[in-house]
Amino acid sequence: MGHVNVPTFLHDVFGEKPQRGEIIFTLAFGGVLTTALFLAYPDIYEGLPFWRSFVAFLLMFDIFSGCIANFTRSTSNYYAIDHKKRIVFLVIHVHLIVVALLIDVPLWPAVVVWAYTIGGAFIVNGLDKRHQLFVAGSLTAAGLGGIPLFLPLETYMLVVSVLFMVKVLLSFSVDHYGETKENHRYG
């Protein structure tokens, strides 16, 4: 499968030259999982104004798709060559908190998961590349075990929460491929 030149406004999502199959799988994963939650848990959106349900599901789609997209060479390398973009990405990722607010679930579990995830991602991001995967994997494993043990979450929020953690802490904060400005091939 060949690389695709994506428009500049999609570089933050797919990097500069993702493979066609990666785009398809990323969007399919996000779409299927979001649709499955929508169908399996109608209580998420029943009684809510349409706009709140719509925005919540868009954010869920972004979280689910981002789990996959951030593991691709194109996206990982896009952020590896520009440290400032990586920091901005981490700072703006309040998706989990916004989802909780939009669908009227208790806020404090979402804040706990968000704080753990973002704090861990900043720690991982500050490490030398050779230590990132081990630390991110360890923090993610601890979070995946701790969230269902210690936080009162409905199943649908558990799914959103753990995939948010995977997206940001393991998938995004690790430089998976070691791209640098000096050996940059995608531009």
MARTI-89889 format. One record per residue (C-alpha): x, z, y; residue number from 1; residue in one letter. Coordinates in steps of 0.5 Angstrom, whole numbers. Last residue first. Layout:
{u=X w=Z v=Y nr=NUM rest=a}
...
This chain:
{u=16 w=8 v=32 nr=187 rest=g}
{u=16 w=10 v=25 nr=186 rest=y}
{u=23 w=10 v=23 nr=185 rest=r}
{u=26 w=16 v=26 nr=184 rest=h}
{u=33 w=18 v=24 nr=183 rest=n}
{u=36 w=21 v=30 nr=182 rest=e}
{u=29 w=23 v=33 nr=181 rest=k}
{u=29 w=28 v=27 nr=180 rest=t}
{u=25 w=27 v=20 nr=179 rest=e}
{u=26 w=32 v=15 nr=178 rest=g}
{u=20 w=31 v=10 nr=177 rest=y}
{u=16 w=37 v=9 nr=176 rest=h}
{u=17 w=40 v=16 nr=175 rest=d}
{u=12 w=46 v=15 nr=174 rest=v}
{u=7 w=48 v=20 nr=173 rest=s}
{u=2 w=43 v=18 nr=172 rest=f}
{u=0 w=43 v=11 nr=171 rest=s}
{u=2 w=51 v=9 nr=170 rest=l}
{u=0 w=55 v=15 nr=169 rest=l}
{u=-5 w=50 v=19 nr=168 rest=v}
{u=-9 w=46 v=14 nr=167 rest=k}
{u=-8 w=51 v=8 nr=166 rest=v}
{u=-11 w=56 v=13 nr=165 rest=m}
{u=-16 w=52 v=15 nr=164 rest=f}
{u=-18 w=51 v=8 nr=163 rest=l}
{u=-18 w=58 v=6 nr=162 rest=v}
{u=-23 w=59 v=12 nr=161 rest=s}
{u=-28 w=53 v=11 nr=160 rest=v}
{u=-29 w=55 v=4 nr=159 rest=v}
{u=-30 w=62 v=5 nr=158 rest=l}
{u=-34 w=60 v=11 nr=157 rest=m}
{u=-39 w=56 v=5 nr=156 rest=y}
{u=-38 w=62 v=0 nr=155 rest=t}
{u=-41 w=67 v=5 nr=154 rest=e}
{u=-35 w=72 v=8 nr=153 rest=l}
{u=-34 w=79 v=7 nr=152 rest=p}
{u=-27 w=80 v=8 nr=151 rest=l}
{u=-22 w=84 v=4 nr=150 rest=f}
{u=-21 w=81 v=-3 nr=149 rest=l}
{u=-24 w=74 v=-2 nr=148 rest=p}
{u=-19 w=73 v=4 nr=147 rest=i}
{u=-13 w=77 v=1 nr=146 rest=g}
{u=-11 w=72 v=-5 nr=145 rest=g}
{u=-12 w=66 v=-1 nr=144 rest=l}
{u=-8 w=70 v=5 nr=143 rest=g}
{u=-2 w=72 v=0 nr=142 rest=a}
{u=-2 w=65 v=-3 nr=141 rest=a}
{u=-1 w=62 v=4 nr=140 rest=t}
{u=4 w=67 v=7 nr=139 rest=l}
{u=8 w=65 v=0 nr=138 rest=s}
{u=7 w=58 v=1 nr=137 rest=g}
{u=9 w=58 v=8 nr=136 rest=a}
{u=15 w=62 v=7 nr=135 rest=v}
{u=18 w=58 v=1 nr=134 rest=f}
{u=16 w=52 v=5 nr=133 rest=l}
{u=19 w=54 v=11 nr=132 rest=q}
{u=26 w=56 v=9 nr=131 rest=h}
{u=30 w=50 v=8 nr=130 rest=r}
{u=27 w=47 v=15 nr=129 rest=k}
{u=30 w=53 v=19 nr=128 rest=d}
{u=25 w=58 v=21 nr=127 rest=l}
{u=21 w=58 v=28 nr=126 rest=g}
{u=15 w=54 v=25 nr=125 rest=n}
{u=14 w=58 v=19 nr=124 rest=v}
{u=13 w=64 v=24 nr=123 rest=i}
{u=9 w=60 v=29 nr=122 rest=f}
{u=5 w=58 v=23 nr=121 rest=a}
{u=4 w=66 v=20 nr=120 rest=g}
{u=1 w=68 v=27 nr=119 rest=g}
{u=-4 w=62 v=27 nr=118 rest=i}
{u=-6 w=63 v=20 nr=117 rest=t}
{u=-6 w=71 v=21 nr=116 rest=y}
{u=-10 w=70 v=27 nr=115 rest=a}
{u=-15 w=65 v=25 nr=114 rest=w}
{u=-16 w=69 v=19 nr=113 rest=v}
{u=-18 w=75 v=22 nr=112 rest=v}
{u=-22 w=72 v=28 nr=111 rest=v}
{u=-26 w=68 v=23 nr=110 rest=a}
{u=-27 w=75 v=19 nr=109 rest=p}
{u=-29 w=78 v=26 nr=108 rest=w}
{u=-34 w=73 v=28 nr=107 rest=l}
{u=-40 w=75 v=24 nr=106 rest=p}
{u=-44 w=68 v=22 nr=105 rest=v}
{u=-48 w=65 v=28 nr=104 rest=d}
{u=-47 w=57 v=26 nr=103 rest=i}
{u=-43 w=55 v=33 nr=102 rest=l}
{u=-40 w=62 v=33 nr=101 rest=l}
{u=-37 w=62 v=26 nr=100 rest=a}
{u=-35 w=54 v=27 nr=99 rest=v}
{u=-32 w=56 v=34 nr=98 rest=v}
{u=-27 w=61 v=31 nr=97 rest=i}
{u=-25 w=57 v=25 nr=96 rest=l}
{u=-23 w=51 v=30 nr=95 rest=h}
{u=-19 w=55 v=35 nr=94 rest=v}
{u=-13 w=50 v=34 nr=93 rest=h}
{u=-11 w=49 v=41 nr=92 rest=i}
{u=-5 w=53 v=41 nr=91 rest=v}
{u=-2 w=51 v=34 nr=90 rest=l}
{u=-3 w=43 v=36 nr=89 rest=f}
{u=1 w=45 v=43 nr=88 rest=v}
{u=6 w=48 v=39 nr=87 rest=i}
{u=7 w=42 v=34 nr=86 rest=r}
{u=7 w=37 v=40 nr=85 rest=k}
{u=12 w=41 v=44 nr=84 rest=k}
{u=17 w=41 v=38 nr=83 rest=h}
{u=17 w=33 v=38 nr=82 rest=d}
{u=20 w=30 v=32 nr=81 rest=i}
{u=17 w=34 v=27 nr=80 rest=a}
{u=10 w=33 v=29 nr=79 rest=y}
{u=10 w=25 v=28 nr=78 rest=y}
{u=14 w=27 v=22 nr=77 rest=n}
{u=9 w=31 v=18 nr=76 rest=s}
{u=3 w=26 v=21 nr=75 rest=t}
{u=7 w=20 v=18 nr=74 rest=s}
{u=10 w=23 v=11 nr=73 rest=r}
{u=3 w=26 v=10 nr=72 rest=t}
{u=1 w=33 v=8 nr=71 rest=f}
{u=-2 w=34 v=15 nr=70 rest=n}
{u=-7 w=29 v=13 nr=69 rest=a}
{u=-9 w=32 v=7 nr=68 rest=i}
{u=-11 w=39 v=10 nr=67 rest=c}
{u=-13 w=36 v=17 nr=66 rest=g}
{u=-19 w=32 v=13 nr=65 rest=s}
{u=-22 w=39 v=11 nr=64 rest=f}
{u=-21 w=42 v=18 nr=63 rest=i}
{u=-23 w=36 v=22 nr=62 rest=d}
{u=-29 w=35 v=17 nr=61 rest=f}
{u=-31 w=43 v=19 nr=60 rest=m}
{u=-30 w=41 v=26 nr=59 rest=l}
{u=-35 w=36 v=26 nr=58 rest=l}
{u=-40 w=40 v=22 nr=57 rest=f}
{u=-40 w=45 v=27 nr=56 rest=a}
{u=-41 w=40 v=32 nr=55 rest=v}
{u=-47 w=37 v=29 nr=54 rest=f}
{u=-50 w=44 v=27 nr=53 rest=s}
{u=-49 w=46 v=34 nr=52 rest=r}
{u=-52 w=40 v=37 nr=51 rest=w}
{u=-58 w=40 v=32 nr=50 rest=f}
{u=-60 w=47 v=35 nr=49 rest=p}
{u=-60 w=52 v=29 nr=48 rest=l}
{u=-66 w=54 v=25 nr=47 rest=g}
{u=-63 w=51 v=19 nr=46 rest=e}
{u=-56 w=50 v=20 nr=45 rest=y}
{u=-52 w=54 v=15 nr=44 rest=i}
{u=-58 w=56 v=11 nr=43 rest=d}
{u=-57 w=49 v=8 nr=42 rest=p}
{u=-52 w=51 v=4 nr=41 rest=y}
{u=-51 w=46 v=-2 nr=40 rest=a}
{u=-52 w=40 v=2 nr=39 rest=l}
{u=-48 w=41 v=8 nr=38 rest=f}
{u=-43 w=44 v=4 nr=37 rest=l}
{u=-42 w=38 v=0 nr=36 rest=a}
{u=-43 w=33 v=6 nr=35 rest=t}
{u=-37 w=37 v=9 nr=34 rest=t}
{u=-33 w=36 v=2 nr=33 rest=l}
{u=-34 w=29 v=1 nr=32 rest=v}
{u=-33 w=27 v=9 nr=31 rest=g}
{u=-26 w=31 v=9 nr=30 rest=g}
{u=-24 w=28 v=2 nr=29 rest=f}
{u=-26 w=21 v=4 nr=28 rest=a}
{u=-23 w=21 v=11 nr=27 rest=l}
{u=-16 w=23 v=8 nr=26 rest=t}
{u=-17 w=19 v=2 nr=25 rest=f}
{u=-18 w=13 v=6 nr=24 rest=i}
{u=-12 w=14 v=11 nr=23 rest=i}
{u=-7 w=16 v=6 nr=22 rest=e}
{u=-9 w=9 v=2 nr=21 rest=g}
{u=-8 w=5 v=9 nr=20 rest=r}
{u=-1 w=8 v=9 nr=19 rest=q}
{u=1 w=12 v=16 nr=18 rest=p}
{u=4 w=9 v=21 nr=17 rest=k}
{u=4 w=13 v=28 nr=16 rest=e}
{u=2 w=20 v=26 nr=15 rest=g}
{u=-5 w=20 v=23 nr=14 rest=f}
{u=-9 w=26 v=27 nr=13 rest=v}
{u=-4 w=26 v=33 nr=12 rest=d}
{u=-3 w=19 v=33 nr=11 rest=h}
{u=-10 w=17 v=33 nr=10 rest=l}
{u=-10 w=16 v=41 nr=9 rest=f}
{u=-4 w=12 v=40 nr=8 rest=t}
{u=-8 w=7 v=36 nr=7 rest=p}
{u=-6 w=6 v=29 nr=6 rest=v}
{u=-1 w=2 v=26 nr=5 rest=n}
{u=-2 w=1 v=18 nr=4 rest=v}
{u=3 w=2 v=13 nr=3 rest=h}
{u=3 w=-2 v=7 nr=2 rest=g}
{u=0 w=0 v=0 nr=1 rest=m}
